[in-house]
Amino acid sequence: MEEINKALKAIKKGVKDPAKNADGVKLAETAEKAAIACKDMKPAMLDKTPEAKKAEVVAGYKKAMDGAIAELGKLKQQLKDGKNEDAAETLKKLKELEDDGHEKYNP
């Protein structure tokens, strides 16, 4: 997760500068790969979850990670296409997904 945050912070710094898009694409790919790896991890709060709810929590976590992975793919494509304003909006959406996910799965 730290790798994702680091990459997104770096992209955010350069998202307004089209000259930095190639670097942004590489960073988005790094974040996307890290998110895919994180999808197979268990949520931090799983140990405190009653046994009967664990499958539901894991399914919700995986669905949330799928959403983040899809947004990272979208971000990568926007940077490739030079759509920096759209990429900036996608970064905001990713931040919302992160905040929501941490609230639910890593309180």
Helices and strands as residue ranges (DSSP letters): H 2-14, G 18-20, H 21-39, G 44-48, H 51-80, H 84-105
